[in-house]
Structures are given as C-alpha cells and as structure tokens.
Amino acid sequence: MYAQMVKGDGTGVRSPEQMSPEERAFQARIDADEKIEPKEWMPDGYRRTLIRQISQHAHSEIVGQLPEGNWITRAPTLERKVILLAKVQDEAGHGLYLYCAAETLGISRDEMFEQLHSGRAKYSSIFNYPTLSWADIGAVGWLVDGAAIMNQVPLQRTSYGPYARAMVRICKEESFHQRQGFDIMMKMATGTDAQRRMAQDALDRFWYPSLMMFGPSDAESVHSAQSMAWKIKIDANDALRQRFVDQTVPQAEYLGLRIPDETLAWNEDKGGHDFAAPDWDEFFAVLAGDGPCNAERLGTRVAAWEEGAWFRDGLTAHAAKRASRSAA
Amino acid sequence: MSADGVPSAELGANGNDTAGGSDTAGATAAETPPVRTEWPLWEIFIRGQHGLNHRHVGSLHAPDAEMAIGNARDVYTRRNEGTSIWAVRSADIVASAPSDKGPLFDAAESKVYRHPTFFDIPDDVGHM
C-alpha cells in the first residue's frame, strides 16, 4: 500500500542557478545516488513532501488492515485464517516501519495519528471499498498488493535513507501477500460454479479501483517532477499503471477470469496493452470522503484508538510505578 | 524545523537529546502521574544468527524496556530474523554530527598503508 496524490509545495524543479549553494550541494548528492540521512541538511520542501508521502503511506498500511480484518473470523479454513492473520499483522508492521521513518523528519507519532483520525490526512482510496465475499480477500492480495508492489519496489531506491530501508523490509514481506491472494483466486477459479462467480465478481469490483491506486496521470504535474528530481518518486503514475496491467492480464487469463474492460487489447506498437481509464470522478469523490466505506473505515480506526486508551494508560502507569520503585 | 530539532527515530538521528519532544516527554513520565503522552522511542538491534553482531533494524515506541522487547519481537522478528534483541532508549544514544564527518573520518583517507594491498609482495613469495 502506498501514497497517492502527494501534494508537494513550490512550483516545481528549480534550475541550479535558482538554488542556494546548500540546495545545489544537496541535489548533487541525490544525483550521485547518495542517501540522505535524518540529521543532514535538506530543503524544507523535501522534508515536508516526504513527511506527507511517508505518513500517507503509513496510514494506508494501518487502514488497509480493516477490509481484511473483516474476514479473519469468516475465513473458510483454519489454515486460511492463520495466513490472513499473519498478513494483517504484516500490514500493522509496515505501518510501524513507515511511521518511524516519518518521525525521523521531525513529526511525532501522535501528530500523525491526529491527522489521520481527524480526516486531514489521506490514505489510499482502495481501502474505502468493501470486501463482500471471501474472493475479495483473494482479489485484494492479488490486485491491491500487486499494485502496491509495483510502486514500492522502485521506492527501495528512494533518496531518503530511513524510507528506503523501510521499503526494503516491506517489499520482502509484500511478495507473500500477493501470492497468498493469487492462491485464493486459483482455488476459487477452479472451484464450483458459485466459487467461480464469486472470483469473477471480485475481479469486476476491484479492477478499476486497483487502477486508481496509481493516481491520475502526473505527466504534467510540477509536484511529481520535483519529487522525481529528489528521487522520492521514481516512476510516473501512467508507467506504473501500464506495468501493472501488462503483468495482470496474463494472470487473469491463467485464472480463466475476464477483466471487465471491453477495450482491453494488446498493442503491438507500444508493446503493452491498451485499456480503459478508471472513472476519475469516482476517484476524487472517494479521496474526498465519499467512497462506499470512508466513514466506516475511519470510524473503526478511531474507535480502536479510543477504546485502547485505557490499556495504553495502564501500561504507562505500570512503567511509571516500576521506574519509581527501582529509583527508591 | 532545523535538522537538530528532529527527534530520533533512527540510530544516529539524535545528537541533541533535549531537542526530541517525544523523548523528553517519556523521560519525565516516571516522576509524574500518567498523562496522555507518547511512549519513549527505542532503537532495536537484532542478532540475526549466532556468531554475528547485533544490527540496528529500526525503532519503536514502548512504555518500558520489557514492552520494548515484546514489541520488537512482534515488529522485527516475525519471520525468524533473530536470535537475540537489544532495545536501547533512543535518548541514550550519543551520535556524531554530520558536520563532524570531515574531522572524524577524512584523516583515514590518507593512510593507505593501513591496507594490506598497499604492499607489493612478489608472486614468487606465494600467498601471504
């Protein structure tokens, strides 16, 4: 899972003449593929954009647990249940790695939680869609985690050290997620008629929201151009989306499932598939809070945080008591 | 915010302990009644295999050392990555500053004779 639509500030990439000496030296280090580490000088815009991007990514991991959590108690077998538990636990871990990386830039965990809980911070639009059947858990692993991997693998080379290291750890684990999803889809696609229908229905509902995960075309975006110059964004949104479609089409064929796009066709000239764009009006509506599950997701997250307060307080009190005893 | 004001969540991130808001908040938790404040930050080191050094893997928040170890187990060793965990309060780590890089490390660059490849040993001598 990752960040969509990270808004930078400023007006785009500046020429070396427009930069201060510090900025020029900073950009030279980036161009030489050096990693930037927490205490080192960095432009304010780099810091702010990274905080936004990494925290959005972290929020996506945390909220991303919820659609899958819905099926932990409903998994069809004990084995599927423990696998799903492990996957959801991984998502929590990914959120934690990323929150820590963001904290090195000078924002506190509590500030980030407050931004998420108040609705000011964004998370990936994909998690505002419901998981209605067990096949959806397969589709989420196969398509949603598949799309996330597309975006995250290049980010292992991102210029900010703590972010790149978190990404390496996440990518190692993400592969398990996609394969477990495809495994569920294979089982359903080779099952009874009813199971095949569920698998097709899940693909029908998750296809376009998965394409939206890469965000709208950013070919003209000055913010993306700046992020790419800083190497905190590696590939353009359209390039990643194309790669995802080209990878997924043969997988759907293997499953004997139909991608819900009449215009989908191989284009020999470009060496990739032509495909229909998702409904970007829907995307912006979901991002603005009007998706099928926005209120439910955020409500669940806030309730979990608030209902856990007594437990966190208890641990804090226990730690304080122990510390005062050992001091006495 | 200046780079020095960044609270440490990464080894080497804090040269200035008092600047870290979350760290100082945690440090005073022992003397005051529990208030809603962030748990202190811990740096986590894992020994991956017997015979290897502990290696920094990341950081996490925990109210005390025991919970830090427990959380480190859940966050950083879900796939057999470790045989031992160290948890160190981030505020207790002393780090060199980026500006000290020159004085600290440049001097070694001119001392090429410290490397075995500096010395040409004739092939006739055999492996050395």
Interface residues (C-beta under 8 A of the other chain):
Chain A: E37 P38 K39 E40 W41 M42 R47 A86 Q89 D90 G93 L96 Y97 C100 A101 E103 T104 L105 G106 S108 R109 D110 G161 P162 R165 A166 R169 E173 A309 R312 D313 L315 T316 A317 H318 A319 A320 R322 A323 S324 A327
Chain B: M1 A3 D4 G5 V6 P7 S8 A9 E10 G12 A13 N14 G15 G21 S22 A29 A30 E31 T32 P33 P34 R36 T37 E38 W39 L41 G58 S59 L60 H61 P63 D64 M67 D74 V75 R78 R79 A95 A97 P98
